[in-house]
Amino acid sequence: MTQELHIIGGGMAGSEAAWQAANAGVRVIIHEMRPKVATFAHRTGNLAEMVCSNSFRSDDNEQNAVGLLHWEMRQAGGLIMDMATKHRLPAGGALAVDRDPFSESVTEALKSHPNVSVSYEEIDSLPDQGHWIIATGPLTSARLGDAIRAETGADALAFFDAIAPIVYFDSIDMDVAWKQSRYDKGETEEERTAYINCPMTKDDYEGFIDALLDADKTEFHEGETAGYFDGCLPIEVMAERGRETLRFGPMKPIGLTNAHQPDKKPYAVVQLRRDNALGTLYNIVGFQTKMRYGAQTEVLRRIPGLQDAQFARLGGIHRNTFINSPTLLDPQMRLKSRPNIRFAGQITGVEGYVESAAMGLLAGRLAAAELSGRTLPAVPETTATGALITHITGGAEAKTFQPMNVNFGLFPPLDGVKGGRRGRKDRYKAYTDRAKTDWSAWLAQSLLDAG
């Protein structure tokens, strides 16, 4: 095989696409503009850098769709899942990782692969020839974004992502806060105490909401119109939807018992999750924010236990751009108007690290097959990967297309009946059992086709 595969973007999707194609014998060149061209959110030039949360969410592959996606990627030899597992941090049932060693390991694995090279440059136009995957993620450069819009004849859709703050552990008052995973979830003591909890009384909560609503915030520039992805709403946007919204969202107190006052139930709880292996950094779970820096420190220090908090990183907001994939992409993830170009990752309208990497995994395999003169069989829509690709390439309504996390609502119904005639626990287990069987068969069939 002599042709090369070019991948624009070295994030989750681009890294996974490169790994899959390279392992199939394809010569891969990753074009990554960092660190020469910086972005608002990135700190390094490493591949697969985590810029928001350090969590890949639930690792439960029997009751959770994203956990099932983890399982499918592991079965396919996924690099992202392999490195995430190697750099796992205690986080109850979630797959949280030590973000810097994780991205360093992904970078090292790809750079040491004999079929992979990395070119640090910005690609600002759509190539006319060759085989390409565009996996530029939520922070696609302005010039490449303009080229995509010019080609598609329509404005790219956009929304705003917000980043949560990170706190130094030694600045948290553990005489007020305590360690516990919700419902004591986890198989080991370390997992059952993976989160730090800061309790609030009703007065604490009401005062916090007042300060949050009054805080100085980043506003859109004139002419900017974009919404927020519901899975990553800034806390002030949630508060604006109702004073109790946060208490039923990231600040819900259920499943937690204050170790300092076990007989007194908190009115609300702020949770922090370990952000590195040393346990020196913790991120505030679900506290994405668009507050300006000065306002953030003032408001967040109102949280009991964080009154003296020191911040390794404050929160922020950035534009996230994606294309209308149901209109623009074919089932092979190719741009209909330029079939030499595939899209993968968040720019296709999937949301989340795992979903982005999964679409990179599939794009890399599809491109490698095409370069060898083959066409892979369609991924069964009964699998998590198949449900996602079906959604973005035609299953979603183009007029209302918005970023989507993987969820069982994207899967075909069980037993030919919408929702199935089962309890939720049994129904989710049936979804995952069916998916595992079909995904294993698809992988086997892909290998047979390769032979």
C-alpha positions, 0 to 999 in steps of 0.5 A: 500500500503506497498511498498516504492518509493525511489527518488534520487535527491531533485531538481524540478523533485524529489520534485514534484515526491515525492509530487505527489506520497505521495498524492497518498498514497505512502510512499516516501523516498527522497535521497538528497546528499546535503548538505553533498556532495556539488555541484558547483552551489548549496548554501544550502541543501534545496529541489528545490533550484534554481541555475540559473535563478529565473524565471519559464518563461511566465505564459501566458497559452493561447499563450505560451507553458511553460505557458500552462505547468504551467496551467497543473501542477496547475490542477494536484495539483503541489507543485512547481507551488503552491509554485512559485505562493505563492512566486511570484515577479513582472516580467511582464508576467513572473513567477519569484520567491523569490528563498530562501523562495520558496525552503524553502517552498517546503522543509517544505511542503515535510518534513511535509508530513506524507508520505515523509521522506528525507535521506541526503546521496549520492546514487552512484549505480543503485539499483537492487530492489525496485521502484526508480526514478532518478531525479538528474538533471544537476549535477548528481554526478560523481559516479552515472553518471559512474554507469548510463553509465556502465548500458546503455553501452554508454556515457551520452550526456553532455553540459555546463550550465552557471549562470548569475550574481546577483547585489545588487540594491543599487549599481545600478545607477538609474540616468542612469538606469530606471524601465520598463517592455518591452512594459509596460507589466503587469496588475499593476504598479509594474509589468509594472516596474518589470525590471531595464534597462541600456541603451547603445549607439552604442559606449557603445555597441561596447566597451562592445563587444570588452571587452567581446571577449577579457576577460579571460574565463573558458576553457574546461579541456583537453579531455572535449567536450560538447556544450551549450544548445541554450536557456542558451548560455553564452554571450561571445559565443553569441558575438562570433557568431556575433557582433550584436547577443546580440543586437538581443537577451538579449540586444534588445532595442525594447519595451523600452523607456529611462525615462531619455531621452525619445526622444533618443532610446538606441542602446542596453539595458541590463535588470535586473530582481528582484531576491528577494521579498525585491528588494535588489537583481537583476539578469542580464537577459540572461547574463549567462557567463563563464568569470572568476570572475576578468574579469566579474566585469571589463566587467560588470561594463562597462554597463551604470548604473552598473559602481559601481555595487556590486555583490551578486553572479558572474556568472559561468559554470558547466557541465550538463549531460543527457541521450539519453532518446529516446533509453533508456526509455520506455513510462512509463519513465522506464529504459528499461534494469532495469524497476524498475528504472524511470528517471525524470527531466533534466537528461531525456533531458528536459530543464528548471525548469518547464519542469523538474518539469513536468516530475517529476510530471508525473514520480511520478504519474506513479510510484504511479499507478504501486505500486498500481497495475495500469497503467495510460492511456498515456498522450495525446501528444496534451498536454504540458506534453504529448508533452514533454514525447512523445518527450523524449521517442521516438518522438525525433531522438536519433542520434541528441537528445539534451535538449529541452524546451517545445514549440508548435513545439512538438505538433501534428498539428491542423486540420491535417495540419502542422502548421494549417491554422491560424494566429499565435495568433489564432493557439497558442490559439487553441493549448492551448484550445485543450490541456486544454480539453485533460489534464482535461480529462486525469486527470479525467480518471486517477482518475476513474482508481484509483477508 
